[in-house]
Amino acid sequence: MNDIFTGADKRTHYCGTLTAADIGKSVVVTGWTQRQRDLGSLIFIDLRDRTGIVQLAFDENSDREIFDKAFGIRAEYVLCAKGTVRARGEGAVNKNMPTGEVEIAVTELKILSAAQTPPFEIVENSGVRPELRLKHRYLDLRRPDMQRNIIARSKITNLARVYFNDNGFIDIETPNLIRPTPEGARDYLVPSRVHKGKFYALPQSPQLYKQLLMYSGFDRYIQIARCFRDEDLRADRQPEFTQIDMEMSFADEEDLITINEGFIKYLFKNFMGKDIETPFLRMTYAEAMERFGSDKPDMRFGFELVNLSDIAASCGFKVFAGAVENGGSVRAINVKGGGDKFSRKEVDALVSFVKTYKAKGLAWLKNTKGEISSSYAKFLTEEENQKINERMGLESGDLVLIVADKDQIVFDSLGALRCEMGKRMGLCKPDDYKFMWVTEFPMFEYSEEDNRYYAKHHPFTMPMVEDLPFLESEPGRVRARAYDIVLNGTELGGGSVRIHTTELQTRVFAALGISEEEANEKFGFLLEAFKYGVPPHAGLAFGLDRLVTLLLGLEDIRDVIAFPKVQNASELMSKCPSETDEKALAELGIAVVERETEE
């Protein structure tokens, strides 16, 4: 039977904080049993809380009842122990732990909760399969590395609040039950019991509300905002996530970039003790795609894309010439040192890698100690091969990789391959932080499936002033006043300057195929607000989960979220989503109907 926890049992010290300076003090500690060691006349218990471990000692001087109680304790029992801090015996000091010089000679011991043997050991960097960890997440979160991650997330969040508060931002909460949005990812819908047949949506972002706050005169807004998107998961995505969300009135790109470079500098200094140089590199979307095949390039290494289309256009190799003839391109990267490092078999295996990005194949050229081998050279003239070699700057030890296809496929596949080769060459050093801004994104992207344009960012983004004449005639040519902040090939956040006039907002809706009637139906409250004076404004949001993951050097975003979802958006611990009873559905006016689907 468990002992009763009373006021006299209140903790005086955390386990991991006791040092030689505390010798002689009477203390009360609480926590979980890491392990119990029975040495006959001696029993030692390692007691763990979120700060670390301290050793509890029981010997011939201990009360017999307490000694016997200690004998029966097992892993994960929850204990309260009172005693005196003393120095460990000669030869018993553990220099590998902060409390390794001391132990507590226990005079009172309470078992607050007994425990069964857990399904896995509560240790650092557990090799247990992720599914088991997530099923028993409350146990997984007891592990020291997971606790450090969650505590670090809390510190980063607090630093964000302090920085933006010190810079005049006002922390304002926006609603979590909102009107469904017509653009972007799918909404999570919430049925209304009171208004049967009608639905709220969970916010994909606080976008419209934070803009309305600008209209309301709160010129600097900040929120640690919960957001929800019903989309397919990836390693860095969750259906519910957190943003550091901000908006500024009477501001443009320069203001947003300056304030957020200041935030990054402040965060790295105060959380990591690192000085980050500002201003960050800036690059337009068009340049980033042309040079790196990505709108979030990793700048820790080279391997830039080189356009070979002009050489390939008239060559005798149908794969190259055909791609150019069909409006695509032929581009390549030079992996310096890759010719000596990768075998022919390893190079051939890269074909499967680019095929995952819809590329039809991969051509290659190796220069191994001056000896050149190639998958395509025999199809080209000596002059054509020479031109390619010169443009690629071919030297001994180089590996040239070429993709010929539609431009988007070339960029996607070569951009990803470039990053893969950077990793394999050991050039992606985790402590090398390369920040940059990518600017001037396309305003719209065209869907061949739907035969219409969609907003690349969102429909409230301001177009570049010089591109306004093309808004109706050539929407695909229009650039947005949008910007992303990128760290080592990962987008940390993004934002834009917003539209603040009815006339321009109407033109953008028209370019998106949204009629005046539809615009009023979906965004009437926003357009109504335009009538009463709207200041110029701009904003940005950081993905907090992703930011913490990168700062801690982790691979999986789930390791910084207390209770994350898995790939199919379910939670293994609570087994949600789940079915609900008929009574609850009836109150909402909802029926679940099975629909036959064609194979």
C-alpha positions in Angstrom: 0.0 0.0 0.0 1.3 3.4 -0.9 2.4 5.9 1.8 0.5 9.2 2.2 2.1 12.4 0.9 1.8 15.1 3.6 3.0 18.7 4.0 6.0 17.5 5.9 7.1 15.6 2.7 7.5 18.8 0.6 10.7 18.7 -1.5 13.5 21.0 -0.4 15.9 20.2 -3.3 15.8 18.7 -6.7 17.8 15.5 -7.1 20.3 16.8 -9.6 21.2 20.0 -7.7 22.9 18.6 -4.7 26.7 19.1 -4.5 29.5 19.0 -2.0 28.4 22.4 -0.8 25.3 20.8 0.6 27.1 18.3 2.9 25.6 18.2 6.3 22.2 19.6 5.2 18.9 17.9 6.0 17.0 17.6 2.7 13.8 16.1 1.3 14.0 14.8 -2.3 11.3 13.2 -4.5 11.3 11.4 -7.8 11.4 8.1 -9.6 13.6 5.1 -8.9 16.2 4.7 -11.7 17.6 1.6 -10.1 18.1 -0.2 -6.8 21.3 -2.0 -5.9 21.3 -4.5 -3.0 24.8 -5.2 -1.7 23.7 -7.1 1.4 24.5 -4.8 4.2 24.2 -1.8 1.9 21.4 -0.7 -0.4 21.7 2.1 -2.9 18.9 3.7 -4.8 19.4 6.1 -7.7 16.5 8.6 -7.5 15.7 10.6 -10.6 13.8 13.8 -11.3 14.0 16.2 -14.2 17.2 17.7 -13.0 19.2 14.5 -12.7 20.0 11.7 -10.2 21.1 11.5 -6.6 22.1 8.4 -4.7 20.1 7.4 -1.6 22.1 5.3 0.9 20.9 2.7 3.4 23.3 0.9 5.7 23.7 -0.7 9.1 23.0 2.6 10.8 19.6 2.9 9.0 16.3 2.2 10.7 15.5 -1.5 10.1 12.0 -0.7 8.8 13.4 1.8 6.4 16.1 -0.6 5.3 13.5 -3.4 4.6 11.3 -0.9 2.7 14.3 0.1 0.5 15.0 -3.6 -0.2 11.6 -4.0 -1.9 11.8 -0.9 -4.1 12.0 -1.5 -7.9 12.5 0.7 -11.0 10.1 3.6 -11.5 8.7 3.5 -7.9 7.9 7.1 -6.9 9.6 7.9 -3.6 10.0 10.7 -1.1 13.2 10.5 1.0 14.4 12.6 3.9 17.9 12.5 5.1 21.3 14.1 5.5 23.7 14.9 2.6 27.1 13.3 3.2 30.3 12.7 1.2 30.5 9.4 -0.6 33.0 6.9 0.7 36.5 6.7 -0.6 36.6 5.3 -4.1 32.9 5.7 -4.5 32.9 9.1 -6.1 31.3 9.2 -9.6 32.9 12.0 -11.6 30.5 11.4 -14.5 27.5 12.9 -12.7 27.0 16.3 -11.1 25.9 14.8 -7.8 28.7 12.1 -7.9 30.5 13.4 -4.8 27.6 13.1 -2.4 24.8 10.8 -1.3 21.8 11.1 1.1 21.9 9.0 4.3 18.1 8.3 4.4 16.3 8.7 7.7 12.7 8.7 6.4 11.4 6.9 3.2 7.9 6.9 1.7 6.8 4.9 -1.3 4.3 7.3 -2.9 3.5 5.0 -5.8 4.6 1.5 -6.7 5.2 0.6 -10.4 5.2 -2.4 -12.7 8.2 -3.1 -14.8 8.0 -0.6 -17.7 8.0 -1.9 -21.3 11.3 -0.3 -21.9 14.1 1.1 -19.7 14.0 4.8 -18.9 17.5 5.7 -20.1 19.1 8.3 -22.4 19.0 7.8 -26.1 16.9 4.7 -26.0 17.1 2.4 -29.0 13.4 1.4 -28.5 11.3 1.5 -31.7 9.4 4.7 -32.1 6.0 3.1 -32.1 6.5 1.6 -28.6 7.9 4.9 -27.3 4.9 6.8 -28.6 2.4 4.2 -27.3 3.8 4.8 -23.8 4.7 8.5 -24.3 4.4 9.3 -20.6 7.2 6.9 -20.0 9.2 8.1 -22.9 9.0 11.7 -21.6 10.7 10.6 -18.4 13.9 9.9 -20.3 16.6 12.6 -19.6 17.1 13.5 -23.3 13.4 13.9 -24.0 13.0 16.1 -20.8 15.9 18.2 -22.0 14.2 18.7 -25.3 10.9 19.8 -23.9 12.6 22.1 -21.3 14.7 23.6 -24.1 11.5 24.2 -26.1 10.1 26.1 -23.1 13.2 28.2 -22.8 13.1 29.1 -26.6 9.4 30.0 -26.3 10.1 32.2 -23.3 13.0 33.9 -25.1 10.7 34.7 -28.0 8.2 36.3 -25.7 10.8 38.4 -23.9 12.4 39.6 -27.2 9.2 40.6 -28.9 7.8 42.2 -25.7 11.0 44.2 -25.3 10.5 45.4 -28.9 7.0 46.7 -28.4 5.0 43.7 -29.6 1.6 43.0 -27.9 0.7 39.3 -27.1 -2.9 38.8 -28.3 -4.8 35.5 -28.6 -6.9 34.9 -31.7 -9.8 32.4 -32.0 -9.4 28.7 -32.5 -12.9 28.3 -33.8 -13.1 30.2 -37.0 -14.7 30.3 -40.5 -13.5 27.6 -42.9 -10.9 28.9 -45.3 -11.2 28.2 -49.1 -7.5 28.2 -50.0 -4.4 26.2 -48.9 -4.4 22.9 -47.1 -7.6 21.1 -45.9 -9.2 22.5 -42.7 -10.1 20.5 -39.7 -13.8 21.0 -39.4 -15.7 21.3 -36.1 -19.5 20.8 -36.2 -21.7 23.2 -34.3 -24.3 21.8 -31.9 -26.2 25.1 -31.7 -26.1 25.9 -35.4 -26.9 22.5 -36.9 -25.4 21.8 -40.3 -22.8 24.5 -39.9 -19.2 24.1 -39.1 -16.2 25.9 -37.5 -12.7 25.3 -38.7 -9.6 25.0 -36.7 -7.1 27.8 -37.9 -4.4 26.9 -40.3 -2.9 30.2 -39.1 -4.1 33.3 -37.4 -3.7 35.1 -40.8 -6.9 37.1 -41.1 -7.3 37.9 -37.4 -3.8 39.2 -37.1 -4.4 41.4 -40.1 -7.6 42.7 -38.5 -5.6 43.5 -35.4 -3.5 45.8 -37.6 -6.7 47.5 -38.8 -7.6 47.8 -35.1 -4.5 49.9 -34.3 -2.4 47.2 -32.5 0.6 48.0 -34.6 2.8 45.2 -33.3 1.2 41.8 -32.6 2.8 38.6 -31.4 1.3 35.2 -30.5 2.6 31.7 -29.8 -0.2 30.3 -31.9 -1.5 26.8 -32.2 -2.3 25.9 -35.9 -4.0 22.9 -37.6 -3.7 21.5 -41.1 -5.3 18.4 -42.4 -2.4 17.3 -44.7 -0.1 14.4 -45.2 2.6 14.2 -42.6 6.4 14.3 -43.1 9.3 14.1 -40.7 9.0 17.9 -40.2 5.2 18.2 -40.3 2.4 17.6 -37.8 -1.4 18.1 -38.1 -1.2 20.5 -35.2 1.8 22.7 -34.7 2.9 25.9 -33.1 4.0 29.2 -34.7 5.8 32.3 -33.4 3.4 34.5 -35.3 3.8 38.3 -35.7 2.5 41.3 -37.7 3.6 44.9 -37.9 1.8 48.0 -39.2 3.5 50.8 -41.2 6.1 48.3 -42.1 7.7 46.7 -45.2 10.1 43.8 -46.0 13.0 45.6 -44.5 11.3 46.2 -41.1 10.3 42.5 -40.9 13.7 41.2 -41.9 15.5 43.5 -39.5 13.3 42.7 -36.5 13.6 38.9 -37.1 17.3 38.9 -37.7 17.5 40.6 -34.4 15.4 37.8 -32.9 17.6 35.1 -34.3 20.7 36.9 -33.1 19.1 37.3 -29.6 18.0 33.6 -29.5 21.3 32.2 -30.5 23.2 34.3 -28.0 20.9 33.7 -25.1 20.1 30.0 -25.8 23.2 28.7 -27.4 25.9 31.2 -26.4 26.7 31.8 -30.1 27.2 35.1 -31.9 25.4 35.1 -35.3 26.4 37.7 -37.9 23.8 39.9 -39.4 22.6 40.9 -41.9 21.9 37.5 -43.5 22.5 36.7 -47.1 19.5 37.5 -49.4 18.6 35.8 -52.7 15.6 36.0 -55.0 13.5 32.9 -55.5 14.5 32.9 -59.2 18.2 32.9 -58.4 17.8 30.2 -55.7 16.1 27.9 -58.1 18.5 28.5 -60.9 21.6 28.0 -58.7 20.4 25.4 -56.2 17.2 23.9 -57.5 15.4 24.8 -54.3 13.7 27.7 -52.7 15.4 26.8 -49.4 19.0 26.2 -50.4 21.6 24.8 -48.0 24.5 27.2 -48.2 27.0 25.1 -46.2 28.5 23.7 -49.4 28.6 24.3 -53.2 27.6 21.8 -55.9 25.6 24.6 -57.6 23.4 23.7 -60.6 24.9 24.5 -64.1 22.7 24.9 -67.1 23.8 22.8 -70.1 20.7 23.3 -72.2 22.4 25.4 -74.9 25.0 22.7 -75.5 22.5 19.8 -75.3 19.9 21.4 -77.5 21.6 20.4 -80.8 23.4 17.3 -79.6 22.9 13.8 -81.0 21.8 12.4 -77.6 18.0 12.3 -77.7 17.6 12.3 -74.0 19.3 15.7 -73.7 18.1 17.3 -76.9 14.5 16.0 -76.4 14.2 17.6 -73.0 15.2 21.0 -74.4 12.9 20.6 -77.4 10.0 19.9 -75.1 10.6 23.1 -73.2 12.6 21.6 -70.4 16.3 21.8 -69.6 19.5 19.9 -69.0 21.3 20.8 -65.8 24.1 19.3 -63.8 26.0 19.5 -60.5 29.7 18.8 -60.0 30.4 16.9 -56.8 34.0 17.8 -56.0 35.8 14.8 -54.7 32.9 12.5 -55.5 34.7 10.8 -58.4 37.2 9.3 -56.0 34.8 8.6 -53.3 31.8 6.9 -55.0 32.0 3.6 -56.9 30.3 3.0 -60.2 27.7 0.9 -58.3 27.0 3.7 -55.8 26.6 6.2 -58.7 24.2 3.9 -60.5 22.1 3.7 -57.3 21.6 7.4 -57.4 19.2 6.9 -60.4 16.7 5.5 -58.0 17.1 8.5 -55.8 16.2 11.0 -58.5 13.3 8.9 -59.7 11.5 9.6 -56.5 11.4 13.2 -57.7 9.9 12.0 -61.0 13.1 12.3 -63.0 13.4 9.7 -65.7 17.0 9.0 -65.2 20.5 10.4 -64.3 23.5 10.8 -66.5 27.0 10.9 -65.0 30.6 11.6 -65.6 33.5 10.6 -63.4 37.1 11.8 -63.4 39.1 9.3 -61.3 42.8 10.3 -61.2 42.6 11.7 -64.7 40.7 8.7 -66.1 37.3 9.7 -67.4 34.3 7.4 -67.5 30.7 8.4 -68.5 27.2 7.1 -69.1 26.6 9.5 -71.9 29.9 10.6 -73.5 29.7 8.1 -76.4 26.4 9.7 -77.6 28.0 13.2 -78.0 30.8 14.5 -80.2 34.2 15.2 -78.8 33.5 18.9 -79.1 30.2 18.6 -77.2 31.8 16.6 -74.4 34.6 19.1 -74.2 32.2 22.0 -73.9 30.4 20.2 -71.0 33.6 19.4 -69.2 34.8 23.0 -69.5 31.5 24.5 -68.3 31.5 22.1 -65.4 35.1 22.9 -64.5 35.9 19.2 -64.6 39.1 18.3 -62.6 40.5 15.1 -61.3 38.3 13.6 -58.6 35.1 15.2 -59.8 31.7 13.5 -60.3 29.2 15.3 -62.6 25.6 14.3 -62.3 23.1 15.4 -65.0 19.3 15.5 -65.2 17.3 16.3 -68.4 13.6 16.8 -68.0 10.9 19.4 -67.4 12.3 22.4 -65.5 10.4 21.7 -62.3 11.5 18.0 -62.3 15.1 19.0 -63.0 15.1 21.5 -60.1 13.3 19.2 -57.7 15.5 16.2 -58.4 18.9 17.9 -58.8 18.2 20.2 -55.8 17.5 17.2 -53.6 20.4 15.2 -55.1 22.7 18.2 -54.3 21.7 18.1 -50.6 22.1 14.3 -50.6 25.6 14.5 -52.0 26.5 17.2 -49.5 25.5 14.8 -46.7 27.3 11.9 -48.1 30.5 14.0 -48.6 30.3 15.1 -44.9 29.7 18.8 -45.7 26.6 19.3 -43.6 28.1 20.1 -40.3 25.4 20.7 -37.7 27.3 23.5 -35.9 27.7 25.5 -39.1 24.7 27.8 -39.2 24.1 29.4 -42.6 21.1 31.7 -42.6 19.5 33.4 -45.6 16.4 35.1 -46.9 14.7 34.0 -50.1 12.6 36.8 -51.5 10.4 37.7 -54.5 8.5 34.4 -54.7 6.0 33.8 -57.5 2.7 35.4 -56.6 0.7 32.5 -58.2 1.2 28.9 -59.2 -0.8 27.3 -61.9 -2.6 24.0 -61.5 -3.0 22.1 -64.7 -5.4 19.7 -63.0 -7.8 22.5 -62.0 -6.9 24.8 -64.9 -6.5 27.8 -62.6 -4.0 29.8 -60.6 -3.6 29.4 -56.8 -1.9 31.8 -54.5 1.7 30.6 -53.8 1.6 32.2 -50.3 -2.0 33.4 -49.7 -4.4 35.7 -51.5 -3.6 38.6 -49.2 0.0 39.0 -50.2 1.1 42.2 -51.9 2.5 41.8 -55.5 5.7 43.5 -56.5 4.8 47.0 -57.6 6.6 46.7 -60.9 4.6 43.6 -61.7 1.2 45.0 -61.2 0.6 45.7 -64.9 0.8 41.9 -65.5 -1.7 40.9 -62.8 -4.6 40.4 -65.4 -2.6 39.6 -68.5 0.3 37.4 -67.3 -0.4 36.3 -63.7 2.4 33.7 -63.9 4.9 36.5 -64.3 3.9 38.4 -61.1 6.3 38.2 -58.2 5.1 38.6 -54.6 6.6 40.7 -51.8 7.1 37.5 -49.9 10.1 36.3 -48.0 11.2 33.1 -46.3 14.0 32.7 -43.7 16.1 29.6 -44.3 18.7 27.8 -42.2 20.8 25.0 -43.6 18.3 24.0 -46.2 15.2 24.2 -43.9 12.6 26.9 -44.0 12.3 28.3 -40.5 9.5 30.8 -41.3 7.9 32.9 -43.9 5.8 35.9 -44.5 4.9 38.8 -46.7 3.8 42.4 -47.1 0.0 42.4 -47.1 -2.5 44.0 -49.4 -4.2 47.0 -47.7 -6.5 48.5 -50.4 -9.8 47.2 -51.7 -8.9 47.8 -55.3 -5.8 45.7 -55.3 -7.4 42.9 -53.2 -10.2 42.7 -55.7 -7.7 42.5 -58.6 -5.9 39.6 -56.9 -9.1 37.8 -56.2 -10.0 38.1 -59.9 -6.6 36.7 -60.9 -7.4 33.7 -58.7 -10.8 33.2 -60.3 -12.6 34.4 -57.2 -15.7 36.4 -58.2 -16.9 39.4 -56.3 -19.8 37.4 -55.0 -17.6 34.6 -53.8 -15.1 37.0 -52.3 -17.9 38.7 -50.3 -19.2 35.3 -49.2 -15.8 34.0 -48.0 -14.0 37.2 -47.0 -16.8 39.8 -46.5 -15.8 40.7 -43.0 -12.2 41.5 -44.2 -13.4 43.5 -47.2 -15.8 45.4 -45.0 -13.0 46.4 -42.7 -11.1 47.8 -45.7 -13.6 50.6 -45.8 -12.5 52.1 -42.5 -8.9 52.8 -43.0 -6.2 50.0 -43.3 -2.5 50.7 -42.5 0.2 49.2 -44.6 1.3 46.1 -42.8 3.5 43.0 -43.1 4.1 39.8 -41.1 5.9 36.6 -40.6 5.6 33.3 -38.7 8.3 30.9 -37.5 7.5 27.2 -37.1 8.4 26.8 -33.4 8.6 23.0 -33.6 11.0 23.1 -36.5 13.1 25.9 -35.0 13.6 23.9 -31.8 14.4 20.8 -33.7 17.2 22.6 -35.7 18.6 24.4 -32.6 18.9 21.0 -30.8 20.4 19.3 -33.8 17.6 16.7 -33.9 16.3 14.8 -36.9 12.7 14.2 -35.9 10.3 17.0 -35.0 8.4 14.6 -32.8 11.3 14.7 -30.3 10.4 18.3 -29.4 6.6 17.8 -29.1 5.2 16.3 -25.9 2.4 14.3 -27.5 2.9 14.1 -31.3 1.0 12.4 -34.0 2.3 9.7 -36.3 2.3 9.5 -40.1 -1.4 8.9 -40.4 -2.3 11.8 -38.0 -3.2 9.5 -35.2 -1.9 9.4 -31.6 -0.8 5.9 -30.5 -1.1 6.6 -26.8 -4.7 7.8 -26.5 -5.7 6.0 -29.8 -7.3 9.2 -31.3 -9.1 9.9 -33.5 -11.8 7.6 -32.3 -15.4 6.8 -33.0 -18.0 8.6 -31.0 -21.5 7.4 -29.8 -24.7 7.9 -31.7 -26.1 10.3 -29.1 -23.3 12.8 -29.6 -23.6 12.6 -33.3 -27.4 13.1 -33.1 -26.9 16.2 -31.0 -24.7 17.6 -33.8 -27.1 16.6 -36.5 -24.4 14.3 -38.1 -24.7 10.8 -39.4 -21.7 8.7 -40.4 -22.4 6.9 -43.7 -20.3 4.3 -45.3 -19.8 5.0 -49.0 -18.8 2.4 -51.6 -15.7 3.4 -53.5 -14.7 2.3 -57.0 -11.4 0.4 -57.1 
